[in-house]
Amino acid sequence: MSINKITIRGLVAVFTAALAVGGAARASAATLTVGNATSLPCTGTFPTIQSAVIAASPGDTISVCPGTYNEQVQVTKTLTLLGAQNGVDARTRTPTNESIINNSCGPVQIMADNVILDGFTVQGSTMSDPCFIAGIWTNPAFSGTQGGFKIRNNIVQNNIIGIEMDNTGAIQARVERNLIQNNNNPGPDGGTGIDTNFGATNVLIDSNKFVGNTNSGIGVFSIGSSLTWSNNEFDSNRRAFGLYNVTSSSISTNNLHNSNDAATADLRIFGAVSGLSVTCNSFTSGAGIAIRINDAGFGGGPNSSIMINFDNIFGYPVAGLEVDSGGYTGGPMSLNATNVWWGSSTGPTIASNPGGTGEIIIDPDGVVKYSPFLTTTTSCAPVPMIGPPTNKDQCKGDGWRNFNTPRTFKNQGDCIQYVNNGH
């Protein structure tokens, strides 16, 4: 009996200790609130976001009231920062009740691993070095970290660069559901939505919208590897992508339209790009070229192992695909661009395809293999709908692509319902 009593007492003591430890662990993950005079009636314990960051412990959450915060936020701990619109898709929400971070020297710098930034408007970067240039700045090499940030549901606008995106690859980083627009203030790489200058590996860039950036929606001019760009929309940028020294990456199910510089291409490949898959995208209604590949002389050499398949490409007055002489290595017909819709059932316009009336292919070295080509649009790419229809008769066929305001429908029925609802 005495042994049983001792055993029971011991179990009770262990259980009590475990509860105490668990309670301490839960208590250590606190939520700190931020509010200032612009956020009333919402109030917080801290008047600035940076003061809350300083007071927080790793693993804490900082919840920020709607309002304007004219400050520079440097996140040096693993924290979750939640703006008033956290969890609300920045591409479609009405920009009211925003938690706005505004600073001319760079609003936000992420200098720790696994930081989450969700639901803010980030704007106002106007100053060059030694300032941080970007609205949201990451560079693990600078802070001696790995990265692994999660940048979600933010409006990133009116900066020199929208996001400086760098990651070591040890932890996957993610950029999702952001609206990245009008980042055109003068400065280094000004006009770029997402820029990589210090190296990025193992990053998912998914379901973002890039609008009105006067250089590139996305520019990678450093070492980039294992990058996935998927389900993004690019509208009225100078171009969607500018890529150099990128390997083992993919561009899939993106909607690229209304690029506005005839001298460049929506997908501009400058050299040293290999292992790139370009599949199930819609390239439509650009000012110049859909895809241009060359060796721009940056020292990386020509490109190789690029696959362009099951894309819809049409509406480019210069060319659907241009591969400059010496820009691609591998020999004749080594660039696989098969099963692409070139805007016509007759296939692309090129001397080797007599009767082809679709997009032009410029290929002086004969490296492009375009046959077999698709005789109708591919279903795996986003519907190339550029604007709402004005009547239900426009909810059919290739007419979907001829409108002015971005709008995508999954099927004809959704399109007709949209019209019948009075839009």
Salt bridges, closest charged atoms under 4 A:
ASP89 OD2 - ARG91 NH2 2.58
GLU98 OE2 - ARG93 NE 2.76
GLU176 OE1 - ARG152 NE 2.65
GLU176 OE2 - ARG174 NH2 2.88
GLU233 OE1 - LYS209 NZ 3.88
GLU233 OE2 - HIS257 NE2 2.85
ASP235 OD1 - HIS257 ND1 3.37
ASP261 OD2 - ARG238 NE 2.72
ASP324 OD2 - ARG292 NH2 2.57
ASP398 OD2 - ARG401 NH1 3.69
